[in-house]
């Protein structure tokens, strides 16, 4: 390869990517296969890699390489100049961010996250928020300090949300989420009540069903491996190495099936990114654009595809063979779509899901920027659940301690989940305009056609467009909650 | 920790061990879970780590640390001085070896191994040795070059065998193996013929039986993970992180079961090594002494335990429940011990096994040191099987492509398997003298007692003794084929 500044920078990034993907492989193994007592040594391995990675990402050498490539670009004529400039800008942005933070703060934060996670686990186990409270306070203070050091032209909470959702603002959220806060509760109230059947599927049969599901969607075994883990996830370990997990939950016969569909959606996005060569795998533009877009893809496969009527029809026999008690596919479909406000975010249906996110988003903005003291979090959480969802946690473990995110100092992450629902709905409308109704596509088993459309309208852009730009480009409309609300109203009518 | 030269060296070794165990984790994942198309990027990761490791193991810094520790040791009084000196000697030996090899060769080898493995897989699948042949040739050339660079006072093949079997010489092999080449064929000829029953066990049921087997032996799930791989193996990924694999072979109802017993034996040796702390995991004396001793432990559990009459008795009902057609445990036992020359090493019985090794050992010595061209390997392989075992492969996938070793550039490894049989037999004689007959121990399910004896007579020595010294220490006799031949003759009589 030619000894240009650009190629030197690429070689540096590739080595960083090799290290990063080794880290991901260790993480994958830890969550799928590692015996419990391997955890101490695994922590040593992960710490070793994390230190190496941080050093590479904030080194003077890296800064110089970016600079040289930038200078070289400005003097060269290159038909890919625009894209190259965009890559350099993203690298500069991240490098500057890394450099702005005091290494002492990085160290303090690493420690606080580790302590936070540890004490959150204990607090959840003991069902005692007071155990976690001082550590949460410390995490908030340190992350406020981080936002302060970053000194961006954004509010502190917005600054912290950027790595998950670039260019996200509170005013955008406010505009987009307000409609949902008004629309969802009355919709939920009017949904026809439906009792959940008590039945289950043998774990081995669930695995077979998950495998059939992936075959139906057209997975390539030589590209995608599947395993089990306590929390389902999707991960990419190389340009041609994709992995997803699922989990079997006793008494929840659809859980592993829907988790598989969800993680498949994440993976098919990653598989569609412009990452076919190591070159792109290493450069920022080859990566996913935001968590919200990622969620939109997983939610699309989980809710729009797998929870659809046509899909229930196509898998009805296979479920019946495994002891599903329903007499018709419509009954099966209805059981996969019970809408009912509950306490738990992860187990929530499509409709009530948004309310869980609204509460978390408001609370964390108030804790980071407003007057909400961590000591009042449990009270505020319970109160808002009562007001918005009409249910009240009896204990903090099913209330403000249920999610892991804050214990790791992750603020600004939650909105991505709800934005994902909105993006999925808005993009789906366009998809249906382009290639026909989703129900028909499923009826005809046109998954290849769906994937082809997603590849060419969503996935291929990588980070060249942020989430809002992507939605505008695809749908010709600004992102809003309209398509989502319309979709939900139709589905509720249909389910009636 | 005190800032002694010894501790500084320990810290250095620990970081090397972290890298080495990351390499092992990547290897584990590659063989158990990685989707096929992940192989190119995995090769990049493995090359990266191999380069780092070689750099660490041959660096001036490392040499200086060993030197300083050696000087410090000579002036200090230390009650563990003898052991520390032995550690330093082993480190010096390996350091010298590493320093001799050109880093460029290391990189070439890493890549050639990865490509070799990849193309061996394809060649085996397509049953086409020609696909693999050029890669094997490349591996042989590179490893010959390595032996050349090492310039030890040994033949090239002996030089390459040292890491597996320290102090092994061709003349020792000649002395030990010659008896077997003469004894086994007539023994095999006179064994009472027994027709193999045609039956099978459902793959899921095989997994359950393997799990029962491990439970019977006393495995700890928090220490040992199990998976499937094309070629069963055992690996240690941390001081408290052990893994084994098995594989299901269609039409071979005992295959996964015996492979599990075999790999358990490897793992229980590793688990019994003085490696409980990171300190020992990092120092050479905490490691296994040789592949032959390793094999002796796996073969012990496979053949002496699992293929014994008492064991067949104890698992008879469990096999019957899975469709085993035999009317008595003695019939089951006899089917597990059919002695008949076949094409496959891994599926071979205890008696004909040695012949598979004799052929491979001769072939690789001729490829490394003699005139055997890789292009003639398939022909030579088939010819020697015909002459020594009386069977001839119809295709290379069941001939010279059956084993993985050469595809990873591992020459000098095969004799360990046969030496393992001899060591297992000789050590078993002593074990029975000390704690009673193996049949009785199994009858009483005294696996803990067996493991305790092995821990205290074999495992605990780590690398303080080489394999020949270990055998002499345990049995008071030089290693020979005598105990093995005696054991085989008795077993054949018993089976009659």
Interface residues (C-beta under 8 A of the other chain):
Chain A: X15 X18 X19 X21 X22 X25 X26 X28 X29 X32 X33 X34 X35 X36 X37 X38 X40 X41 X42 X44 X45 X48 X49 X204 X220 X221 X222 X223 X224 X225 X227 X237 X238 X239 X240 X241 X242 X243 X278 X281
Chain B: X15 X18 X19 X21 X22 X25 X26 X28 X29 X32 X33 X34 X35 X36 X37 X38 X40 X41 X42 X44 X45 X48 X49 X204 X221 X222 X223 X224 X225 X227 X237 X238 X239 X240 X241 X242 X243 X278 X281
